[in-house]
Amino acid sequence: MIASVVVKQKINSNLVFDYRLPPDSKVQKYSVVEVDFSGKNTLAIITDIKSSSTKASKEISKVISTGPVFTNNQITLAEKICDYFITPFGPTLFSFFPSFSKKAIASIKSCDIKQKRFVDNKSELLIMEFDQRVHYIFQNITKDTQNIILLPSVNKIRQTQKKIKRIYPHLPIFTWHSGITPLEKRIIYQKCLTGQDLTIIGSRDTLFLPFANLRNIYIDKPSSYSYFEDQMPHYNAYYVSRLLKSIFKCNFYVGESTPSVTSYLSYRKKLLSITQIKQNRNLQTYDDFHGDLKNPSTQKTLAAILDSSSNILIIGPFKNKFRISCRDCKSEIICNKCRGVFFSPQSQCLNCNTVAPLSCPSCSSAKTTLVGFSKKTILDTLSISEDSAKVTFADLEEIDELPPIFDCALVPYFDSM
């Protein structure tokens, strides 16, 4: 018999390698074995078992686990991540598996679990304070289900677990992050694999666990940098959460105090409905700074907001770099030397310090203007005083830490983000 395997070693391809199975071997698909690969012993996962192959020149060195340590849903998720983020299948699948010792891998027991199919499922954007969001999620957790609570930092994970344990002492709640021990990870992995009732409060790699009966996924602050993996395999937790939701047909929740661009876009695409608790929010977005915000009707609307008792949040980024556009033909002006698009307040290219063209190359108009990311430009355009108590500026990474006191959020550089 022949086993087709993917190896743990990071290779930039989706190649599958064939090895002969040892005599009387009882391994199954998705078992872990050890193989000789390029002269070195490395772990591998069996993806298929067949009767013959012309490419199997070596025999599997050692069987680590006879039973499967991955689920069909994990395989499906890994394939989707590979397709979307263009990453090799072997390293992607192995990133789902914690760094267990061979002895720990051998101790993992699997069983045939029939996945529950949920008829009703929902996708909600929770706009409320953090404690309210967490309580809302736990009120929707039912018995005999598996649930994920994704938080952006280890400290937040630990604090939330302690708080929830005091309120819901009967619930089987676990944490998953870089600070827990290999033994704790093996216990949690085993519970997930065998479909046991549990709720995991964890970091982004919680999504890769072998869930059998996943009912709820909650991700807090979806635009947080901690959800983005820049090493191979590349992925971001918000997208992977949505993939899991489609695989399990489970409930999906996103939580923020103030909607980020990420969640707002999902709402506009009808991927999320909005749920609020005692808060009336009006989120306005403006796609072009010198278009929408210079429009008289927009100016009138904003003036009315400013004259009222409303609190306004203006979302950045706010950087000392500008684009230059023509006021007549609306063309964007670029550097003649390096083709750069960003300029200093003195109209010098930020790449090569070349002064920007004095007139538009497209229509020869001398009416050019800086389109800036600075706070001063926004204040001048909206005729807002710097000391106005009604206006708060915040960058993307700051907005969810602010209290929910705002009636209107402006995103002047929506298209640039």
C-alpha positions as CSV (number, residue, x, y, z in Angstrom):
1,M,0.0,0.0,0.0
2,I,1.1,3.6,-0.7
3,A,0.6,6.7,1.3
4,S,0.5,10.2,-0.3
5,V,1.8,12.7,2.2
6,V,2.4,16.5,2.6
7,V,5.5,17.3,4.6
8,K,6.0,19.8,7.5
9,Q,9.1,21.2,5.8
10,K,8.3,24.6,4.3
11,I,8.4,24.2,0.5
12,N,6.9,26.7,-1.9
13,S,4.7,24.2,-3.7
14,N,1.6,22.0,-3.3
15,L,3.5,18.8,-4.1
16,V,2.3,15.5,-2.6
17,F,4.9,12.8,-2.1
18,D,4.3,9.0,-2.2
19,Y,5.9,6.6,0.3
20,R,5.4,2.9,0.8
21,L,3.5,1.9,4.0
22,P,5.3,-0.4,6.4
23,P,3.9,-4.0,6.4
24,D,0.7,-4.6,8.4
25,S,0.5,-0.8,9.0
26,K,-3.0,0.4,10.2
27,V,-2.7,4.1,9.6
28,Q,-5.6,6.1,8.3
29,K,-6.0,9.3,6.3
30,Y,-4.8,12.4,8.2
31,S,-2.5,10.4,10.5
32,V,0.9,11.8,11.3
33,V,4.0,9.8,10.2
34,E,7.8,10.4,9.9
35,V,9.5,10.2,6.5
36,D,12.9,10.7,5.0
37,F,12.7,13.9,3.0
38,S,15.8,15.2,1.3
39,G,18.0,13.2,3.6
40,K,16.3,14.4,6.8
41,N,13.5,12.9,8.9
42,T,10.5,15.1,9.0
43,L,6.9,14.9,10.0
44,A,4.3,14.4,7.4
45,I,0.5,14.0,7.1
46,I,-1.1,11.3,5.1
47,T,-3.6,12.8,2.7
48,D,-4.5,9.6,0.7
49,I,-3.9,5.8,0.8
50,K,-3.8,3.9,-2.5
51,S,-2.8,0.5,-3.8
52,S,0.1,1.5,-6.1
53,S,2.3,4.3,-7.3
54,T,5.3,4.6,-9.6
55,K,6.8,7.4,-7.5
56,A,7.1,5.6,-4.1
57,S,10.8,4.9,-3.8
58,K,11.0,5.1,0.0
59,E,9.1,3.6,2.9
60,I,7.6,5.6,5.7
61,S,10.2,5.8,8.5
62,K,7.9,5.7,11.5
63,V,4.2,5.8,12.2
64,I,3.5,8.5,14.9
65,S,-0.3,8.3,15.1
66,T,-2.4,5.5,13.7
67,G,-5.7,7.5,13.8
68,P,-6.5,10.8,12.1
69,V,-5.5,14.0,14.0
70,F,-7.2,16.3,11.6
71,T,-10.9,16.6,10.6
72,N,-12.4,17.0,7.1
73,N,-13.4,20.5,8.0
74,Q,-9.7,21.4,8.8
75,I,-8.7,20.1,5.4
76,T,-11.4,22.1,3.7
77,L,-10.3,25.2,5.6
78,A,-6.7,24.7,4.7
79,E,-7.5,24.3,1.0
80,K,-9.6,27.5,1.1
81,I,-6.8,29.5,2.8
82,C,-4.3,28.1,0.2
83,D,-6.5,29.2,-2.7
84,Y,-7.2,32.7,-1.3
85,F,-3.8,33.6,0.2
86,I,-1.7,31.6,-2.3
87,T,0.2,29.5,0.2
88,P,1.5,25.9,-0.1
89,F,-0.8,23.2,1.4
90,G,1.7,21.3,3.5
91,P,3.0,24.2,5.6
92,T,-0.6,25.6,5.9
93,L,-2.0,22.4,7.2
94,F,0.9,21.9,9.7
95,S,0.3,25.4,11.0
96,F,-3.1,24.1,12.2
97,F,-1.2,21.6,14.4
98,P,0.5,22.7,17.6
99,S,4.2,21.9,18.2
100,F,3.5,18.6,20.1
101,S,6.1,16.0,20.9
102,K,5.9,12.7,19.0
103,K,4.7,11.1,22.2
104,A,1.9,13.7,22.6
105,I,0.8,13.2,19.0
106,A,0.7,9.4,19.5
107,S,-1.6,9.9,22.5
108,I,-4.3,11.9,20.6
109,K,-7.3,9.7,20.0
110,S,-9.9,10.4,17.4
111,C,-13.4,9.1,17.0
112,D,-16.2,9.3,14.4
113,I,-18.2,12.4,15.2
114,K,-21.3,13.3,13.2
115,Q,-21.2,17.0,12.8
116,K,-24.4,18.8,13.9
117,R,-26.2,20.8,11.2
118,F,-27.7,24.0,12.4
119,V,-30.7,25.2,10.5
120,D,-30.7,28.8,11.9
121,N,-27.6,30.9,11.8
122,K,-26.9,34.6,11.9
123,S,-24.2,37.2,11.3
124,E,-24.2,40.2,13.5
125,L,-22.2,43.3,14.0
126,L,-22.4,44.2,17.8
127,I,-22.0,47.9,18.4
128,M,-21.8,48.2,22.1
129,E,-19.3,48.3,25.0
130,F,-16.9,45.4,25.4
131,D,-18.6,43.9,28.5
132,Q,-22.0,44.1,26.8
133,R,-20.6,42.3,23.7
134,V,-19.2,39.5,25.7
135,H,-22.4,39.0,27.7
136,Y,-24.4,39.1,24.5
137,I,-22.3,36.3,23.1
138,F,-22.4,34.1,26.2
139,Q,-26.2,34.4,26.4
140,N,-26.3,32.8,22.9
141,I,-24.1,29.9,23.9
142,T,-26.1,26.7,24.3
143,K,-25.3,23.3,25.8
144,D,-23.3,20.7,23.9
145,T,-21.8,23.1,21.4
146,Q,-18.3,24.4,20.7
147,N,-17.6,28.1,20.5
148,I,-14.8,30.5,19.6
149,I,-14.2,33.9,21.2
150,L,-11.3,35.7,19.4
151,L,-9.6,38.6,21.2
152,P,-6.6,40.7,20.0
153,S,-4.2,40.3,23.0
154,V,-3.2,37.7,25.5
155,N,-3.9,40.1,28.4
156,K,-7.5,40.6,27.1
157,I,-7.9,36.8,26.8
158,R,-6.8,36.2,30.4
159,Q,-8.9,39.0,31.8
160,T,-12.0,38.0,30.0
161,Q,-11.7,34.3,31.0
162,K,-11.5,35.2,34.6
163,K,-14.5,37.6,34.4
164,I,-16.6,35.0,32.5
165,K,-15.7,32.2,34.9
166,R,-17.1,34.2,37.8
167,I,-20.4,34.9,35.9
168,Y,-20.8,31.5,34.3
169,P,-18.9,29.0,36.5
170,H,-20.7,26.0,35.1
171,L,-19.4,26.6,31.5
172,P,-16.3,24.6,30.2
173,I,-14.2,27.6,29.3
174,F,-10.6,27.4,28.1
175,T,-8.0,29.8,26.8
176,W,-5.8,29.3,23.8
177,H,-2.7,31.5,23.2
178,S,1.1,31.4,23.2
179,G,1.3,31.3,27.0
180,I,-0.4,28.0,27.7
181,T,1.5,24.8,28.2
182,P,1.9,22.0,25.6
183,L,-0.2,19.7,27.9
184,E,-3.0,22.3,28.1
185,K,-2.9,22.5,24.3
186,R,-3.0,18.7,23.9
187,I,-6.0,18.5,26.2
188,I,-7.9,21.2,24.4
189,Y,-7.0,19.8,21.0
190,Q,-8.3,16.4,22.1
191,K,-11.6,17.8,23.4
192,C,-12.2,19.7,20.1
193,L,-11.4,16.6,18.0
194,T,-13.9,14.4,19.9
195,G,-16.7,17.0,19.8
196,Q,-16.8,17.8,23.5
197,D,-18.7,20.8,24.8
198,L,-16.3,23.8,25.3
199,T,-15.8,27.5,24.7
200,I,-12.4,28.7,23.8
201,I,-11.3,32.3,24.4
202,G,-8.2,32.7,22.3
203,S,-5.9,34.3,19.7
204,R,-6.1,34.0,15.9
205,D,-4.8,30.4,15.7
206,T,-7.8,29.2,17.7
207,L,-9.5,29.1,14.4
208,F,-7.3,26.1,13.3
209,L,-8.4,23.7,16.0
210,P,-10.3,20.5,15.0
211,F,-13.8,21.6,16.0
212,A,-16.6,19.1,15.4
213,N,-19.7,21.0,16.5
214,L,-18.8,24.7,16.1
215,R,-21.9,26.8,16.9
216,N,-20.7,30.4,17.5
217,I,-17.7,32.4,16.3
218,Y,-17.0,35.9,17.8
219,I,-14.2,38.2,16.7
220,D,-13.5,41.3,18.6
221,K,-12.0,44.3,16.8
222,P,-11.6,42.6,13.4
223,S,-9.2,45.2,12.0
224,S,-6.7,44.7,14.8
225,Y,-3.1,44.1,13.6
226,S,-2.8,41.0,15.8
227,Y,-5.2,39.2,13.5
228,F,-2.8,39.4,10.5
229,E,-0.2,36.7,10.0
230,D,2.7,38.0,7.9
231,Q,4.7,34.7,8.0
232,M,3.9,31.7,5.8
233,P,1.1,30.7,5.7
234,H,-0.3,34.2,5.3
235,Y,-3.8,34.9,6.4
236,N,-6.0,37.2,8.4
237,A,-8.3,36.0,11.2
238,Y,-11.4,37.9,10.0
239,Y,-11.4,36.3,6.6
240,V,-10.7,32.8,8.1
241,S,-13.5,33.3,10.6
242,R,-15.9,33.9,7.7
243,L,-14.6,30.8,6.0
244,L,-15.3,28.7,9.1
245,K,-18.8,30.3,9.3
246,S,-19.5,29.1,5.7
247,I,-18.1,25.6,6.5
248,F,-20.0,25.0,9.8
249,K,-23.1,27.2,9.0
250,C,-22.7,28.6,12.5
251,N,-23.4,32.0,14.1
252,F,-20.9,34.7,13.4
253,Y,-20.5,37.8,15.5
254,V,-18.2,40.9,15.1
255,G,-17.8,43.3,18.0
256,E,-16.7,46.9,18.2
257,S,-17.6,50.1,20.1
258,T,-17.3,52.1,16.9
259,P,-17.5,50.4,13.5
260,S,-14.2,50.1,11.7
261,V,-13.9,50.2,7.9
262,T,-13.7,46.4,7.9
263,S,-17.0,45.8,9.7
264,Y,-18.7,48.7,7.9
265,L,-17.8,47.3,4.5
266,S,-19.2,43.9,5.7
267,Y,-22.4,45.6,6.7
268,R,-22.7,47.4,3.4
269,K,-22.2,44.1,1.6
270,K,-25.0,42.6,3.7
271,L,-22.6,40.1,5.3
272,L,-23.5,41.5,8.8
273,S,-26.7,42.9,10.4
274,I,-26.3,45.5,13.1
275,T,-27.3,44.8,16.7
276,Q,-27.1,47.7,19.2
277,I,-27.9,48.1,22.9
278,K,-29.3,51.4,23.9
279,Q,-27.3,53.3,21.4
280,N,-28.3,55.2,18.3
281,R,-25.5,55.4,15.8
282,N,-25.3,57.2,12.5
283,L,-22.2,56.2,10.6
284,Q,-21.4,58.6,7.6
285,T,-18.6,57.8,5.2
286,Y,-17.2,60.2,2.5
287,D,-15.2,58.6,-0.3
288,D,-13.4,61.6,-1.6
289,F,-12.1,64.4,0.6
290,H,-12.3,67.3,-1.9
291,G,-15.4,65.9,-3.5
292,D,-17.9,65.0,-0.8
293,L,-16.6,67.2,2.0
294,K,-16.5,70.3,-0.3
295,N,-20.0,69.6,-1.5
296,P,-22.4,72.3,-0.3
297,S,-25.1,69.8,0.7
298,T,-22.5,67.9,2.7
299,Q,-21.3,71.0,4.3
300,K,-24.8,71.9,5.3
301,T,-25.4,68.5,6.9
302,L,-22.1,68.6,8.8
303,A,-22.9,72.2,10.0
304,A,-26.2,71.0,11.4
305,I,-24.5,68.1,13.2
306,L,-21.9,70.5,14.7
307,D,-24.6,72.9,15.8
308,S,-26.4,70.2,17.6
309,S,-25.2,68.5,20.8
310,S,-23.8,65.6,18.8
311,N,-20.3,64.2,19.4
312,I,-18.4,63.6,16.2
313,L,-15.6,61.1,15.7
314,I,-13.2,61.7,12.7
315,I,-11.3,58.5,11.8
316,G,-7.7,58.7,10.3
317,P,-5.1,58.0,9.3
318,F,-3.6,61.4,9.8
319,K,-0.1,61.6,8.3
320,N,2.1,64.4,7.0
321,K,1.8,63.3,3.4
322,F,-0.4,64.5,0.6
323,R,-1.7,63.8,-2.9
324,I,-2.0,66.5,-5.5
325,S,-5.0,66.8,-7.7
326,C,-6.2,69.1,-10.5
327,R,-9.3,71.1,-9.5
328,D,-10.4,71.4,-13.2
329,C,-10.1,67.9,-14.6
330,K,-9.8,66.0,-11.3
331,S,-6.6,64.2,-12.5
332,E,-4.1,63.1,-9.9
333,I,-0.6,64.6,-10.4
334,I,2.4,62.4,-10.0
335,C,6.1,63.0,-9.7
336,N,7.9,63.5,-13.1
337,K,11.0,61.8,-11.9
338,C,10.0,58.7,-9.9
339,R,6.3,58.5,-10.6
340,G,5.6,58.8,-6.8
341,V,2.1,59.9,-5.7
342,F,2.8,61.3,-2.2
343,F,4.1,64.8,-1.5
344,S,5.1,66.9,1.5
345,P,3.2,70.0,2.5
346,Q,5.8,71.9,0.4
347,S,4.8,69.9,-2.7
348,Q,8.0,67.9,-2.8
349,C,7.9,64.2,-3.7
350,L,8.4,62.1,-0.6
351,N,10.4,59.5,-2.6
352,C,13.0,61.7,-4.4
353,N,12.4,65.3,-3.1
354,T,11.5,66.5,-6.6
355,V,9.1,69.5,-6.7
356,A,5.7,68.6,-8.1
357,P,4.6,69.9,-11.5
358,L,3.2,73.4,-11.3
359,S,0.4,72.7,-13.7
360,C,-1.7,69.6,-14.6
361,P,0.0,67.4,-17.3
362,S,-3.5,66.4,-18.5
363,C,-5.2,69.8,-19.0
364,S,-2.4,72.3,-18.3
365,S,-4.5,73.9,-15.6
366,A,-2.5,75.7,-12.8
367,K,-5.4,75.0,-10.4
368,T,-3.8,72.2,-8.4
369,T,-4.5,71.4,-4.7
370,L,-3.0,69.3,-2.0
371,V,-5.3,66.5,-0.8
372,G,-3.9,65.9,2.7
373,F,-4.1,63.4,5.5
374,S,-3.3,66.0,8.2
375,K,-5.8,67.0,10.9
376,K,-5.3,70.7,10.0
377,T,-6.6,70.1,6.4
378,I,-9.7,68.5,7.8
379,L,-10.3,71.2,10.4
380,D,-9.9,73.9,7.7
381,T,-12.2,72.2,5.2
382,L,-14.9,71.6,7.8
383,S,-14.4,75.0,9.5
384,I,-13.9,73.3,12.8
385,S,-12.1,74.9,15.7
386,E,-9.1,72.9,17.0
387,D,-10.4,73.2,20.6
388,S,-13.9,72.0,19.8
389,A,-15.1,69.7,22.5
390,K,-17.5,68.0,20.1
391,V,-14.9,66.6,17.7
392,T,-12.5,63.7,18.4
393,F,-9.7,62.5,16.1
394,A,-8.6,58.9,16.2
395,D,-6.6,56.5,14.1
396,L,-8.0,53.1,13.1
397,E,-6.2,51.3,15.8
398,E,-7.5,53.6,18.5
399,I,-11.2,53.8,17.8
400,D,-12.4,50.7,19.6
401,E,-10.7,51.9,22.9
402,L,-12.9,55.0,22.9
403,P,-16.1,55.2,24.9
404,P,-19.4,54.9,22.9
405,I,-20.3,58.6,23.1
406,F,-20.3,59.4,19.4
407,D,-23.4,60.2,17.3
408,C,-21.6,60.4,14.0
409,A,-18.4,59.0,12.6
410,L,-16.7,60.6,9.6
411,V,-14.2,58.7,7.5
412,P,-12.7,61.4,5.2
413,Y,-10.1,59.1,3.6
414,F,-12.3,56.0,3.1
415,D,-11.0,55.4,-0.4
416,S,-7.4,55.7,0.7
417,M,-7.8,53.0,3.4
